[in-house]
């Protein structure tokens, strides 16, 4: 008698750069994960990377039904697709095969009011919902992002162990916490992005003054930003700005 295939601990749909890297991060932490993408070549690409990066416990699926049924109940499915209509389309494709108590986790940069609408719609189906900000870019997704989940506390508790191991690890613990109800996770990510863009504007203006008023060369600018990055301005944005000048 053929042995039954073990079910995955979690699923992820949407295998662009962020989705691929987050799925590989989950698998790298020892959690078997199922992946799905509407374009089959992205599934193949992710499977190839999982094999090349250490034979990670990742299984690829080519239909919403096979994908959902490959996950252990109560199912938790992360979706990482473009905000707006594609999220609704992905939810519709997956929800038809999900059961009450299963959870959808939207990891995209979604407007928080859309998340609150989807929470209500999911609830009518008996499904749980999390809107989860993900910060750190493709490198962060692969090796340790900052995560901002909001919505169903029950849903968060179902995936807390995974999120705590996948998130960036710092001195006071992993970079993840339950933000609160409704669209609070996406709201916090929006504020986070606003602060980041403000930082980028300040960096741009500092560059403009130093380059065009001060007449500094790229080598001199790199030295200044390196010095700033050793003090209270230490940050990823200051670090990569110095690298650009080099």
C-alpha positions as CSV (number, residue, x, y, z in Angstrom):
1,X,0.0,0.0,0.0
2,X,1.4,3.4,-1.0
3,X,2.3,5.7,1.9
4,X,0.2,8.8,2.2
5,X,1.9,12.1,1.5
6,X,2.5,14.2,4.6
7,X,0.6,17.5,4.6
8,X,2.4,20.8,4.7
9,X,2.3,23.0,7.8
10,X,1.5,26.2,5.9
11,X,0.9,27.4,2.3
12,X,2.0,30.4,0.2
13,X,0.3,31.6,-3.0
14,X,2.1,34.3,-5.2
15,X,5.6,33.5,-6.2
16,X,7.1,36.7,-7.4
17,X,10.4,37.8,-5.7
18,X,8.9,38.4,-2.2
19,X,6.7,35.3,-2.2
20,X,9.5,33.0,-3.4
21,X,11.9,34.3,-0.8
22,X,9.4,34.2,2.1
23,X,8.4,30.6,1.2
24,X,12.1,29.5,1.1
25,X,12.6,31.2,4.5
26,X,9.7,29.3,6.0
27,X,11.0,26.0,4.6
28,X,14.6,26.9,5.7
29,X,13.3,27.1,9.3
30,X,12.0,23.5,9.1
31,X,8.3,24.1,8.4
32,X,7.1,22.1,5.4
33,X,5.3,24.5,3.0
34,X,3.1,24.2,-0.1
35,X,3.4,26.9,-2.8
36,X,1.1,27.9,-5.7
37,X,1.2,30.4,-8.5
38,X,-1.2,31.0,-11.4
39,X,1.8,30.9,-13.7
40,X,3.2,27.4,-13.5
41,X,6.8,28.4,-14.4
42,X,7.0,30.3,-11.1
43,X,6.2,27.1,-9.2
44,X,8.9,25.3,-11.1
45,X,11.4,28.1,-10.4
46,X,10.6,28.0,-6.7
47,X,11.0,24.2,-6.6
48,X,14.4,24.5,-8.3
49,X,15.6,27.0,-5.7
50,X,14.4,24.9,-2.8
51,X,16.4,21.9,-4.2
52,X,19.5,24.1,-4.9
53,X,19.4,25.8,-1.4
54,X,19.6,22.6,0.6
55,X,16.7,20.3,-0.4
56,X,14.2,22.4,1.6
57,X,10.8,21.0,2.6
58,X,8.7,22.8,-0.1
59,X,6.1,21.2,-2.4
60,X,4.7,22.9,-5.5
61,X,1.1,22.7,-6.7
62,X,-0.5,23.8,-10.0
63,X,-4.2,24.3,-9.1
64,X,-5.9,26.1,-6.2
65,X,-7.6,22.9,-5.1
66,X,-4.5,20.7,-5.0
67,X,-2.6,23.5,-3.2
68,X,-5.2,24.0,-0.5
69,X,-5.8,20.3,0.1
70,X,-2.0,19.8,0.6
71,X,-2.0,21.8,3.8
72,X,-2.8,20.5,7.2
73,X,-6.0,21.7,8.8
74,X,-6.7,24.2,10.2
75,X,-5.0,25.6,7.1
76,X,-3.1,28.8,7.0
77,X,-2.4,30.3,3.6
78,X,-0.2,33.4,3.0
79,X,-0.9,35.3,-0.2
80,X,1.6,37.6,-1.7
81,X,0.2,39.2,-4.8
82,X,-0.3,42.8,-6.0
83,X,-2.7,44.8,-3.8
84,X,-6.2,45.5,-4.9
85,X,-8.2,43.3,-7.3
86,X,-5.6,40.5,-7.6
87,X,-6.0,39.9,-3.9
88,X,-9.7,39.5,-4.2
89,X,-9.3,37.2,-7.2
90,X,-6.7,35.0,-5.3
91,X,-9.0,34.8,-2.3
92,X,-11.9,33.8,-4.4
93,X,-9.9,31.0,-6.1
94,X,-8.6,29.6,-2.8
95,X,-11.6,30.1,-0.5
96,X,-13.8,27.7,-2.6
97,X,-11.6,24.9,-1.3
98,X,-11.1,26.1,2.3
99,X,-13.0,25.0,5.3
100,X,-14.4,27.0,8.3
101,X,-11.5,27.7,10.7
102,X,-8.9,28.0,7.9
103,X,-7.0,31.3,7.6
104,X,-5.9,33.6,4.8
105,X,-2.9,35.9,5.5
106,X,-2.4,38.8,3.1
107,X,1.2,39.7,3.2
108,X,1.0,42.5,0.6
109,X,1.0,46.3,1.0
110,X,-2.8,46.6,1.2
111,X,-4.9,49.6,2.1
112,X,-6.2,48.8,5.6
113,X,-9.8,49.4,4.8
114,X,-9.7,46.7,2.1
115,X,-8.4,44.4,4.8
116,X,-11.3,45.2,7.1
117,X,-13.7,44.5,4.2
118,X,-12.1,41.2,3.5
119,X,-12.1,40.2,7.2
120,X,-15.9,40.7,7.1
121,X,-16.3,38.7,3.9
122,X,-14.1,35.9,5.1
123,X,-16.0,35.7,8.4
124,X,-19.2,35.1,6.4
125,X,-17.5,32.0,5.0
126,X,-16.3,30.9,8.5
127,X,-12.7,31.8,7.5
128,X,-10.2,33.7,9.6
129,X,-8.1,36.6,8.2
130,X,-4.9,38.4,8.9
131,X,-3.5,41.5,7.1
132,X,0.3,41.3,7.6
133,X,2.8,44.0,6.7
134,X,6.1,42.5,5.5
135,X,9.2,44.8,5.6
136,X,12.7,44.1,4.5
137,X,12.6,43.6,0.8
138,X,13.7,40.4,-0.9
139,X,16.7,39.9,1.3
140,X,14.6,40.4,4.4
141,X,11.9,38.0,3.1
142,X,14.5,35.3,2.6
143,X,16.6,35.8,5.8
144,X,14.4,37.7,8.3
145,X,11.7,40.3,7.6
146,X,9.8,42.5,10.1
147,X,6.3,41.3,10.3
148,X,3.2,43.2,11.3
149,X,0.1,40.9,11.6
150,X,-3.3,42.3,12.5
151,X,-6.8,40.8,12.4
152,X,-7.9,37.5,13.9
153,X,-6.0,36.7,17.1
154,X,-6.9,33.0,16.7
155,X,-5.3,33.0,13.2
156,X,-2.2,34.6,14.6
157,X,-1.9,32.0,17.4
158,X,-2.1,29.3,14.7
159,X,1.0,30.6,12.9
160,X,2.8,32.4,15.8
161,X,5.5,29.7,16.0
162,X,6.3,30.0,12.3
163,X,6.3,33.8,12.3
164,X,8.6,34.1,15.3
165,X,11.2,31.8,13.6
166,X,10.9,33.4,10.2
167,X,11.1,37.0,11.4
168,X,14.4,38.9,11.8
169,X,16.0,38.2,15.2
170,X,17.3,41.0,17.3
171,X,18.5,41.4,20.9
172,X,15.0,41.7,22.4
173,X,13.4,39.0,20.3
174,X,11.9,38.4,16.8
175,X,10.7,41.4,14.8
176,X,7.0,40.4,15.0
177,X,4.1,41.0,17.3
178,X,0.3,40.8,17.1
179,X,-0.7,44.4,16.3
180,X,-4.4,44.2,17.0
181,X,-7.8,43.7,15.4
182,X,-9.1,44.7,12.0
183,X,-6.7,46.3,9.5
184,X,-4.2,47.4,12.2
185,X,-1.3,45.4,10.7
186,X,-1.6,47.0,7.3
187,X,-2.1,50.4,9.0
188,X,1.1,50.1,10.9
189,X,2.9,49.0,7.7
190,X,1.6,52.2,6.0
191,X,3.0,54.3,8.8
192,X,6.2,52.4,8.7
193,X,6.5,53.1,4.9
194,X,5.7,56.7,5.5
195,X,8.6,57.0,7.9
196,X,10.9,55.2,5.5
197,X,10.0,57.5,2.6
198,X,10.6,60.5,4.9
199,X,14.1,59.1,5.7
200,X,14.8,58.6,2.0
201,X,13.8,62.2,1.3
202,X,16.1,63.5,4.0
203,X,19.0,61.4,2.6
204,X,18.3,62.8,-0.9
205,X,18.3,66.3,0.4
206,X,21.5,65.8,2.4
207,X,23.1,64.4,-0.8
208,X,21.9,67.4,-2.9
209,X,23.4,69.9,-0.4
210,X,26.7,68.0,0.0
211,X,27.1,67.3,-3.8
212,X,25.8,70.5,-5.4
213,X,26.5,73.1,-2.7
214,X,29.5,71.5,-1.0
215,X,31.0,70.1,-4.2
216,X,32.0,66.8,-2.6
217,X,33.1,63.9,-4.7
218,X,31.5,60.4,-4.5
219,X,34.5,59.2,-2.6
220,X,34.0,62.0,0.0
221,X,30.3,61.4,0.2
222,X,30.9,57.7,0.8
223,X,33.3,58.5,3.7
224,X,30.7,60.8,5.3
225,X,27.9,58.3,5.0
226,X,30.1,55.6,6.4
227,X,30.9,57.8,9.4
228,X,27.2,58.6,9.9
229,X,26.5,54.9,9.8
230,X,28.8,54.3,12.8
231,X,26.8,56.7,15.0
232,X,23.2,57.4,15.9
233,X,22.2,57.5,12.2
234,X,23.1,53.8,11.8
235,X,20.6,52.2,9.5
236,X,20.2,50.1,6.4
237,X,19.3,53.1,4.3
238,X,22.5,55.0,5.3
239,X,24.6,51.9,4.7
240,X,23.3,51.3,1.2
241,X,23.6,55.0,0.3
242,X,27.3,54.8,1.2
243,X,27.6,51.7,-0.9
244,X,26.1,53.4,-3.9
245,X,28.7,56.2,-3.7
246,X,31.4,53.6,-3.7
